[in-house]
Amino acid sequence: MLDPDAPSHRNPIFRHWIHWGVTNIAGAELIHGLKTGSGETFVDYEGPSPPKGSGKHRYDVILLEQSAPTDEIPKLTKRMNFEFDNFVEKWNLNEVARTTFVSQQS
């Protein structure tokens, strides 16, 4: 899950802020619904948290297909400036689905 509008839509200098990353989810898990603990988390979940006054933020939840399971993707601690395109290319991933929602703090 990525926020391309960090810290604000007008000035996204921290694009893409990564809010969540999970690898190695079995296809059957997607068909029957994820269970807690499915896959391997490489970025812990951080819910939407647009800074007050920063306007609307888009949040992209993206499903990527892996050709095979891997244990090589390291845990990330830095959330800002996640290089999504480089990540997809490096790990030979294919986008399967994407949904976007918008959040804003008043």
The first five atom37 places (N, CA, C, CB, O) and aatype in JSON, in Angstrom:
{
  "aatype": [12, 10, 3, 14, 3, 0, 14, 15, 8, 1, 2, 14, 9, 13, 1, 8, 17, 9, 8, 17, 7, 19, 16, 2, 9, 0, 7, 0, 6, 10, 9, 8, 7, 10, 11, 16, 7, 15, 7, 6, 16, 13, 19, 3, 18, 6, 7, 14, 15, 14, 14, 11, 7, 15, 7, 11, 8, 1, 18, 3, 19, 9, 10, 10, 6, 5, 15, 0, 14, 16, 3, 6, 9, 14, 11, 10, 16, 11, 1, 12, 2, 13, 6, 13, 3, 2, 13, 19, 6, 11, 17, 2, 10, 2, 6, 19, 0, 1, 16, 16, 13, 19, 15, 5, 5, 15],
  "atom_mask": [
    [1, 1, 1, 1, 1],
    [1, 1, 1, 1, 1],
    [1, 1, 1, 1, 1],
    [1, 1, 1, 1, 1],
    [1, 1, 1, 1, 1],
    [1, 1, 1, 1, 1],
    [1, 1, 1, 1, 1],
    [1, 1, 1, 1, 1],
    [1, 1, 1, 1, 1],
    [1, 1, 1, 1, 1],
    [1, 1, 1, 1, 1],
    [1, 1, 1, 1, 1],
    [1, 1, 1, 1, 1],
    [1, 1, 1, 1, 1],
    [1, 1, 1, 1, 1],
    [1, 1, 1, 1, 1],
    [1, 1, 1, 1, 1],
    [1, 1, 1, 1, 1],
    [1, 1, 1, 1, 1],
    [1, 1, 1, 1, 1],
    [1, 1, 1, 0, 1],
    [1, 1, 1, 1, 1],
    [1, 1, 1, 1, 1],
    [1, 1, 1, 1, 1],
    [1, 1, 1, 1, 1],
    [1, 1, 1, 1, 1],
    [1, 1, 1, 0, 1],
    [1, 1, 1, 1, 1],
    [1, 1, 1, 1, 1],
    [1, 1, 1, 1, 1],
    [1, 1, 1, 1, 1],
    [1, 1, 1, 1, 1],
    [1, 1, 1, 0, 1],
    [1, 1, 1, 1, 1],
    [1, 1, 1, 1, 1],
    [1, 1, 1, 1, 1],
    [1, 1, 1, 0, 1],
    [1, 1, 1, 1, 1],
    [1, 1, 1, 0, 1],
    [1, 1, 1, 1, 1],
    [1, 1, 1, 1, 1],
    [1, 1, 1, 1, 1],
    [1, 1, 1, 1, 1],
    [1, 1, 1, 1, 1],
    [1, 1, 1, 1, 1],
    [1, 1, 1, 1, 1],
    [1, 1, 1, 0, 1],
    [1, 1, 1, 1, 1],
    [1, 1, 1, 1, 1],
    [1, 1, 1, 1, 1],
    [1, 1, 1, 1, 1],
    [1, 1, 1, 1, 1],
    [1, 1, 1, 0, 1],
    [1, 1, 1, 1, 1],
    [1, 1, 1, 0, 1],
    [1, 1, 1, 1, 1],
    [1, 1, 1, 1, 1],
    [1, 1, 1, 1, 1],
    [1, 1, 1, 1, 1],
    [1, 1, 1, 1, 1],
    [1, 1, 1, 1, 1],
    [1, 1, 1, 1, 1],
    [1, 1, 1, 1, 1],
    [1, 1, 1, 1, 1],
    [1, 1, 1, 1, 1],
    [1, 1, 1, 1, 1],
    [1, 1, 1, 1, 1],
    [1, 1, 1, 1, 1],
    [1, 1, 1, 1, 1],
    [1, 1, 1, 1, 1],
    [1, 1, 1, 1, 1],
    [1, 1, 1, 1, 1],
    [1, 1, 1, 1, 1],
    [1, 1, 1, 1, 1],
    [1, 1, 1, 1, 1],
    [1, 1, 1, 1, 1],
    [1, 1, 1, 1, 1],
    [1, 1, 1, 1, 1],
    [1, 1, 1, 1, 1],
    [1, 1, 1, 1, 1],
    [1, 1, 1, 1, 1],
    [1, 1, 1, 1, 1],
    [1, 1, 1, 1, 1],
    [1, 1, 1, 1, 1],
    [1, 1, 1, 1, 1],
    [1, 1, 1, 1, 1],
    [1, 1, 1, 1, 1],
    [1, 1, 1, 1, 1],
    [1, 1, 1, 1, 1],
    [1, 1, 1, 1, 1],
    [1, 1, 1, 1, 1],
    [1, 1, 1, 1, 1],
    [1, 1, 1, 1, 1],
    [1, 1, 1, 1, 1],
    [1, 1, 1, 1, 1],
    [1, 1, 1, 1, 1],
    [1, 1, 1, 1, 1],
    [1, 1, 1, 1, 1],
    [1, 1, 1, 1, 1],
    [1, 1, 1, 1, 1],
    [1, 1, 1, 1, 1],
    [1, 1, 1, 1, 1],
    [1, 1, 1, 1, 1],
    [1, 1, 1, 1, 1],
    [1, 1, 1, 1, 1],
    [1, 1, 1, 1, 1]
  ],
  "atom_positions": [
    [[0.86, -1.17, 0.0], [0.0, 0.0, 0.0], [0.9, 1.22, 0.0], [-0.98, 0.0, 1.23], [1.78, 1.36, 0.85]],
    [[0.67, 2.1, -0.97], [1.53, 3.27, -1.15], [0.73, 4.57, -1.1], [2.27, 3.18, -2.48], [-0.44, 4.6, -1.48]],
    [[1.37, 5.62, -0.62], [0.82, 6.98, -0.66], [1.71, 7.78, -1.6], [0.77, 7.63, 0.79], [2.82, 8.14, -1.23]],
    [[1.22, 8.07, -2.82], [2.02, 8.87, -3.75], [1.98, 10.36, -3.46], [1.56, 8.62, -5.15], [2.63, 11.15, -4.15]],
    [[1.23, 10.76, -2.44], [1.03, 12.18, -2.14], [1.69, 12.64, -0.84], [-0.44, 12.48, -2.08], [1.24, 13.6, -0.22]],
    [[2.75, 11.96, -0.43], [3.4, 12.32, 0.83], [4.49, 13.37, 0.59], [4.01, 11.07, 1.51], [5.26, 13.22, -0.36]],
    [[4.6, 14.39, 1.38], [3.72, 14.72, 2.51], [2.45, 15.45, 2.11], [4.47, 15.55, 3.49], [1.55, 15.61, 2.94]],
    [[2.34, 15.91, 0.84], [1.11, 16.54, 0.37], [1.01, 16.35, -1.14], [1.08, 18.06, 0.73], [2.0, 16.1, -1.83]],
    [[-0.22, 16.46, -1.63], [-0.45, 16.31, -3.06], [0.3, 17.37, -3.86], [-1.95, 16.38, -3.38], [0.79, 17.1, -4.96]],
    [[0.39, 18.57, -3.31], [1.09, 19.68, -4.01], [2.6, 19.56, -3.95], [0.67, 21.0, -3.41], [3.3, 20.1, -4.81]],
    [[3.12, 18.87, -2.95], [4.56, 18.77, -2.76], [4.94, 17.33, -2.33], [5.05, 19.81, -1.7], [5.31, 17.12, -1.18]],
    [[4.84, 16.36, -3.25], [5.03, 14.95, -2.88], [6.5, 14.52, -2.85], [4.29, 14.07, -3.86], [6.89, 13.57, -3.52]],
    [[7.31, 15.23, -2.07], [8.74, 14.96, -2.04], [9.09, 13.62, -1.4], [9.45, 16.07, -1.3], [10.21, 13.14, -1.57]],
    [[8.17, 13.0, -0.67], [8.41, 11.69, -0.06], [7.7, 10.57, -0.82], [7.95, 11.7, 1.4], [7.61, 9.44, -0.32]],
    [[7.21, 10.87, -2.02], [6.54, 9.87, -2.86], [7.49, 8.7, -3.06], [6.11, 10.48, -4.23], [8.68, 8.96, -3.23]],
    [[7.12, 7.6, -3.07], [5.96, 6.9, -2.58], [6.23, 6.49, -1.13], [5.63, 5.67, -3.46], [7.23, 5.84, -0.84]],
    [[5.33, 6.87, -0.23], [5.41, 6.45, 1.17], [4.78, 5.07, 1.24], [4.69, 7.48, 2.14], [3.6, 4.91, 0.91]],
    [[5.55, 4.08, 1.68], [5.02, 2.71, 1.73], [4.38, 2.46, 3.09], [6.14, 1.66, 1.45], [5.0, 2.64, 4.14]],
    [[3.12, 2.05, 3.05], [2.34, 1.8, 4.26], [2.25, 0.33, 4.62], [0.96, 2.36, 4.09], [1.91, -0.02, 5.75]],
    [[2.56, -0.55, 3.64], [2.41, -1.98, 3.92], [3.02, -2.76, 2.78], [0.93, -2.38, 4.12], [2.86, -2.38, 1.62]],
    [[3.71, -3.85, 3.09], [4.27, -4.72, 2.07], [4.3, -6.16, 2.56], [0.0, 0.0, 0.0], [4.82, -6.44, 3.63]],
    [[3.76, -7.06, 1.76], [3.72, -8.48, 2.11], [4.12, -9.28, 0.88], [2.29, -8.91, 2.61], [3.68, -8.98, -0.23]],
    [[4.96, -10.3, 1.06], [5.36, -11.18, -0.04], [4.9, -12.6, 0.25], [6.89, -11.15, -0.24], [4.41, -12.92, 1.34]],
    [[5.06, -13.44, -0.75], [4.83, -14.89, -0.61], [3.43, -15.27, -0.12], [5.85, -15.46, 0.33], [3.28, -16.14, 0.73]],
    [[2.42, -14.61, -0.67], [1.04, -14.99, -0.37], [0.64, -16.03, -1.41], [0.06, -13.73, -0.39], [0.72, -15.77, -2.61]],
    [[0.22, -17.18, -0.97], [-0.19, -18.24, -1.9], [-1.46, -17.83, -2.64], [-0.41, -19.57, -1.14], [-2.35, -17.21, -2.06]],
    [[-1.54, -18.19, -3.92], [-2.71, -17.84, -4.72], [-4.01, -18.33, -4.11], [0.0, 0.0, 0.0], [-5.02, -17.64, -4.18]],
    [[-3.99, -19.5, -3.5], [-5.2, -20.04, -2.87], [-5.67, -19.14, -1.74], [-4.94, -21.46, -2.34], [-6.87, -19.07, -1.47]],
    [[-4.75, -18.47, -1.08], [-5.12, -17.54, -0.01], [-5.95, -16.38, -0.57], [-3.87, -17.0, 0.71], [-6.87, -15.89, 0.1]],
    [[-5.62, -15.95, -1.78], [-6.35, -14.84, -2.38], [-7.76, -15.27, -2.79], [-5.59, -14.31, -3.6], [-8.7, -14.49, -2.7]],
    [[-7.89, -16.5, -3.23], [-9.19, -17.01, -3.66], [-10.13, -17.17, -2.47], [-9.03, -18.34, -4.4], [-11.31, -16.83, -2.54]],
    [[-9.59, -17.7, -1.37], [-10.42, -18.02, -0.21], [-10.39, -16.97, 0.89], [-9.99, -19.32, 0.35], [-11.08, -17.13, 1.9]],
    [[-9.63, -15.92, 0.71], [-9.55, -14.87, 1.72], [-8.33, -15.02, 2.59], [0.0, 0.0, 0.0], [-8.04, -16.1, 3.09]],
    [[-7.61, -13.91, 2.76], [-6.39, -13.95, 3.56], [-6.7, -14.23, 5.02], [-5.63, -12.63, 3.44], [-7.7, -13.76, 5.57]],
    [[-5.83, -14.99, 5.62], [-5.9, -15.24, 7.05], [-4.81, -14.42, 7.71], [-5.76, -16.76, 7.39], [-3.8, -14.09, 7.08]],
    [[-4.99, -14.09, 8.96], [-3.96, -13.38, 9.7], [-2.67, -14.18, 9.64], [-4.4, -13.14, 11.16], [-2.66, -15.39, 9.9]],
    [[-1.59, -13.51, 9.29], [-0.31, -14.17, 9.23], [0.03, -14.74, 7.86], [0.0, 0.0, 0.0], [1.08, -15.36, 7.69]],
    [[-0.85, -14.54, 6.88], [-0.57, -15.04, 5.53], [0.59, -14.25, 4.93], [-1.82, -14.93, 4.62], [0.67, -13.03, 5.1]],
    [[1.47, -14.93, 4.24], [2.6, -14.26, 3.6], [3.64, -13.8, 4.6], [0.0, 0.0, 0.0], [3.58, -14.11, 5.79]],
    [[4.6, -13.06, 4.08], [5.7, -12.55, 4.91], [5.76, -11.04, 4.77], [7.07, -13.19, 4.5], [5.94, -10.51, 3.67]],
    [[5.6, -10.35, 5.87], [5.57, -8.89, 5.86], [6.98, -8.34, 5.78], [4.86, -8.36, 7.11], [7.84, -8.69, 6.6]],
    [[7.24, -7.48, 4.78], [8.53, -6.8, 4.71], [8.42, -5.34, 5.09], [9.11, -6.93, 3.31], [9.44, -4.67, 5.3]],
    [[7.2, -4.82, 5.2], [6.94, -3.5, 5.77], [5.66, -3.63, 6.61], [6.78, -2.39, 4.64], [4.6, -3.96, 6.09]],
    [[5.78, -3.37, 7.91], [4.62, -3.48, 8.79], [3.54, -2.48, 8.38], [5.03, -3.24, 10.25], [3.83, -1.4, 7.88]],
    [[2.28, -2.87, 8.61], [1.15, -2.03, 8.25], [1.14, -0.74, 9.06], [-0.16, -2.79, 8.47], [1.31, -0.73, 10.28]],
    [[0.95, 0.34, 8.35], [0.73, 1.68, 8.95], [-0.48, 2.24, 8.24], [2.02, 2.64, 8.79], [-0.45, 2.48, 7.03]],
    [[-1.55, 2.46, 8.97], [-2.79, 2.95, 8.37], [-2.63, 4.33, 7.75], [0.0, 0.0, 0.0], [-1.65, 5.03, 8.01]],
    [[-3.6, 4.72, 6.93], [-3.58, 6.05, 6.34], [-3.47, 7.12, 7.42], [-4.84, 6.28, 5.49], [-4.18, 7.09, 8.42]],
    [[-2.58, 8.06, 7.19], [-2.35, 9.1, 8.21], [-1.9, 10.41, 7.56], [-1.31, 8.63, 9.25], [-0.81, 10.9, 7.85]],
    [[-2.74, 10.97, 6.67], [-2.32, 12.22, 6.04], [-2.17, 13.32, 7.08], [-3.33, 12.63, 4.95], [-3.03, 13.48, 7.94]],
    [[-1.09, 14.1, 7.0], [-0.91, 15.19, 7.96], [-2.05, 16.21, 7.86], [0.44, 15.88, 7.74], [-2.55, 16.49, 6.77]],
    [[-2.43, 16.75, 8.98], [-3.49, 17.76, 9.02], [-3.11, 18.91, 8.11], [-3.72, 18.26, 10.47], [-1.99, 19.41, 8.15]],
    [[-4.06, 19.33, 7.27], [-3.84, 20.45, 6.37], [-3.12, 20.11, 5.08], [0.0, 0.0, 0.0], [-2.84, 21.0, 4.28]],
    [[-2.79, 18.83, 4.86], [-2.03, 18.45, 3.67], [-2.92, 18.11, 2.48], [-1.13, 17.27, 3.99], [-2.42, 17.77, 1.41]],
    [[-4.23, 18.21, 2.66], [-5.14, 17.91, 1.57], [-5.41, 16.43, 1.43], [0.0, 0.0, 0.0], [-5.1, 15.62, 2.31]],
    [[-6.0, 16.09, 0.3], [-6.36, 14.7, 0.03], [-5.13, 13.89, -0.36], [-7.42, 14.62, -1.08], [-4.26, 14.36, -1.1]],
    [[-5.08, 12.67, 0.14], [-4.0, 11.74, -0.19], [-4.63, 10.51, -0.85], [-3.18, 11.33, 1.08], [-5.63, 9.98, -0.37]],
    [[-4.03, 10.07, -1.94], [-4.43, 8.82, -2.59], [-3.64, 7.68, -1.93], [-4.17, 8.87, -4.14], [-2.46, 7.83, -1.6]],
    [[-4.3, 6.57, -1.75], [-3.64, 5.37, -1.24], [-3.89, 4.25, -2.24], [-4.17, 4.99, 0.2], [-5.03, 3.89, -2.5]],
    [[-2.8, 3.71, -2.79], [-2.88, 2.64, -3.77], [-2.59, 1.31, -3.1], [-1.89, 2.89, -4.95], [-1.53, 1.14, -2.48]],
    [[-3.52, 0.38, -3.21], [-3.31, -0.98, -2.74], [-3.09, -1.8, -4.01], [-4.54, -1.53, -1.87], [-3.99, -1.92, -4.85]],
    [[-1.89, -2.37, -4.14], [-1.48, -3.0, -5.39], [-1.16, -4.47, -5.14], [-0.27, -2.27, -6.0], [-0.44, -4.82, -4.2]],
    [[-1.71, -5.32, -5.98], [-1.42, -6.75, -5.92], [-0.45, -7.08, -7.04], [-2.73, -7.61, -6.03], [-0.74, -6.85, -8.22]],
    [[0.71, -7.63, -6.67], [1.75, -7.99, -7.63], [1.95, -9.49, -7.61], [3.08, -7.25, -7.32], [1.93, -10.11, -6.54]],
    [[2.13, -10.07, -8.77], [2.37, -11.51, -8.86], [3.86, -11.8, -8.87], [1.7, -12.09, -10.12], [4.62, -11.18, -9.62]],
    [[4.27, -12.74, -8.03], [5.65, -13.24, -8.01], [5.72, -14.49, -8.86], [6.13, -13.52, -6.55], [4.77, -15.27, -8.9]],
    [[6.84, -14.7, -9.54], [6.99, -15.93, -10.33], [7.27, -17.12, -9.41], [8.13, -15.77, -11.37], [6.94, -18.26, -9.74]],
    [[7.87, -16.86, -8.25], [8.17, -17.92, -7.28], [8.35, -17.27, -5.9], [9.44, -18.74, -7.69], [8.73, -16.1, -5.82]],
    [[8.09, -18.02, -4.84], [8.34, -17.48, -3.5], [9.81, -17.11, -3.32], [7.92, -18.51, -2.42], [10.69, -17.7, -3.95]],
    [[10.07, -16.14, -2.49], [11.44, -15.72, -2.22], [11.58, -15.31, -0.76], [11.87, -14.57, -3.15], [10.64, -14.81, -0.15]],
    [[12.75, -15.52, -0.22], [13.04, -15.02, 1.13], [14.13, -13.96, 1.07], [13.48, -16.18, 2.07], [14.73, -13.61, 2.08]],
    [[14.36, -13.44, -0.13], [15.44, -12.48, -0.34], [15.02, -11.02, -0.13], [15.98, -12.64, -1.71], [15.88, -10.16, 0.04]],
    [[13.72, -10.73, -0.15], [13.28, -9.34, 0.0], [13.5, -8.92, 1.45], [11.78, -9.17, -0.42], [12.9, -9.5, 2.36]],
    [[14.36, -7.93, 1.66], [14.68, -7.54, 3.03], [13.56, -6.73, 3.68], [15.96, -6.73, 3.06], [12.77, -6.08, 2.99]],
    [[13.5, -6.79, 5.0], [12.56, -5.94, 5.75], [12.99, -4.49, 5.56], [12.51, -6.32, 7.28], [14.17, -4.17, 5.62]],
    [[12.02, -3.63, 5.33], [12.3, -2.21, 5.15], [11.94, -1.44, 6.41], [11.53, -1.64, 3.94], [10.94, -1.73, 7.07]],
    [[12.75, -0.47, 6.75], [12.44, 0.4, 7.88], [12.19, 1.83, 7.4], [13.59, 0.38, 8.91], [11.51, 2.6, 8.08]],
    [[12.72, 2.18, 6.24], [12.52, 3.51, 5.67], [11.25, 3.47, 4.82], [13.76, 3.96, 4.83], [11.17, 2.69, 3.87]],
    [[10.28, 4.29, 5.12], [9.01, 4.28, 4.41], [8.96, 5.3, 3.27], [7.89, 4.55, 5.38], [8.3, 5.06, 2.26]],
    [[9.65, 6.43, 3.42], [9.55, 7.47, 2.4], [10.4, 7.15, 1.18], [9.96, 8.82, 2.97], [11.42, 6.46, 1.27]],
    [[9.95, 7.67, 0.03], [10.67, 7.52, -1.23], [10.89, 6.07, -1.65], [11.99, 8.22, -1.14], [11.94, 5.74, -2.2]],
    [[9.9, 5.21, -1.37], [9.98, 3.83, -1.81], [9.97, 3.84, -3.34], [8.8, 2.97, -1.23], [9.06, 4.41, -3.96]],
    [[10.95, 3.21, -3.95], [11.09, 3.21, -5.4], [10.31, 2.03, -5.99], [12.58, 3.13, -5.82], [10.87, 0.98, -6.29]],
    [[9.02, 2.23, -6.13], [8.1, 1.17, -6.55], [8.51, 0.56, -7.89], [6.69, 1.72, -6.65], [8.6, -0.67, -8.0]],
    [[8.74, 1.38, -8.91], [9.08, 0.84, -10.23], [10.36, 0.01, -10.19], [9.24, 1.98, -11.23], [10.44, -1.04, -10.83]],
    [[11.36, 0.46, -9.44], [12.6, -0.3, -9.31], [12.36, -1.62, -8.57], [13.66, 0.53, -8.57], [12.94, -2.65, -8.92]],
    [[11.5, -1.59, -7.55], [11.16, -2.79, -6.79], [10.51, -3.83, -7.7], [10.22, -2.43, -5.61], [10.87, -5.0, -7.67]],
    [[9.55, -3.39, -8.5], [8.84, -4.29, -9.43], [9.82, -4.9, -10.41], [7.73, -3.53, -10.18], [9.78, -6.1, -10.68]],
    [[10.7, -4.08, -10.95], [11.68, -4.57, -11.93], [12.69, -5.53, -11.29], [12.4, -3.4, -12.58], [12.98, -6.59, -11.84]],
    [[13.23, -5.13, -10.13], [14.26, -5.94, -9.47], [13.76, -7.34, -9.13], [14.73, -5.25, -8.2], [14.49, -8.32, -9.29]],
    [[12.52, -7.44, -8.67], [12.0, -8.73, -8.23], [11.13, -9.4, -9.3], [11.19, -8.55, -6.96], [10.48, -10.42, -9.03]],
    [[11.13, -8.84, -10.51], [10.41, -9.43, -11.64], [8.94, -9.7, -11.31], [11.1, -10.73, -12.08], [8.46, -10.82, -11.43]],
    [[8.25, -8.64, -10.88], [6.86, -8.74, -10.47], [5.94, -8.22, -11.56], [6.62, -7.96, -9.17], [6.35, -7.4, -12.39]],
    [[4.71, -8.69, -11.57], [3.71, -8.24, -12.53], [2.48, -7.74, -11.78], [3.32, -9.37, -13.51], [1.98, -8.42, -10.89]],
    [[2.0, -6.55, -12.15], [0.81, -6.02, -11.5], [-0.41, -6.8, -11.95], [0.65, -4.52, -11.81], [-0.64, -6.99, -13.15]],
    [[-1.2, -7.24, -10.97], [-2.4, -8.02, -11.23], [-3.65, -7.18, -10.99], [-2.43, -9.28, -10.34], [-4.61, -7.24, -11.75]],
    [[-3.63, -6.38, -9.93], [-4.8, -5.57, -9.57], [-4.35, -4.36, -8.76], [-5.83, -6.41, -8.77], [-3.29, -4.36, -8.14]],
    [[-5.19, -3.33, -8.8], [-4.91, -2.11, -8.05], [-6.24, -1.46, -7.7], [-3.98, -1.13, -8.86], [-7.17, -1.43, -8.5]],
    [[-6.3, -0.94, -6.5], [-7.43, -0.12, -6.11], [-6.88, 1.1, -5.38], [-8.45, -0.92, -5.22], [-5.83, 1.03, -4.74]],
    [[-7.58, 2.19, -5.49], [-7.14, 3.44, -4.88], [-8.28, 4.02, -4.07], [-6.65, 4.46, -5.95], [-9.43, 4.02, -4.5]],
    [[-7.94, 4.52, -2.88], [-8.93, 5.27, -2.1], [-8.29, 6.57, -1.66], [-9.44, 4.44, -0.86], [-7.07, 6.72, -1.69]],
    [[-9.11, 7.51, -1.24], [-8.64, 8.84, -0.86], [-8.98, 9.08, 0.6], [-9.25, 9.94, -1.77], [-10.06, 8.72, 1.07]],
    [[-8.04, 9.71, 1.31], [-8.25, 10.05, 2.71], [-7.73, 11.46, 2.95], [-7.54, 9.02, 3.65], [-6.79, 11.92, 2.31]],
    [[-8.36, 12.14, 3.89], [-7.96, 13.51, 4.23], [-8.28, 13.76, 5.7], [-8.67, 14.56, 3.31], [-9.32, 13.34, 6.2]],
    [[-7.38, 14.45, 6.37], [-7.63, 14.82, 7.76], [-8.07, 16.28, 7.77], [-6.36, 14.59, 8.66], [-7.4, 17.14, 7.2]],
    [[-9.18, 16.56, 8.42], [-9.66, 17.93, 8.45], [-9.1, 18.72, 9.6], [-11.16, 17.95, 8.52], [-9.42, 19.9, 9.75]]
  ]
}
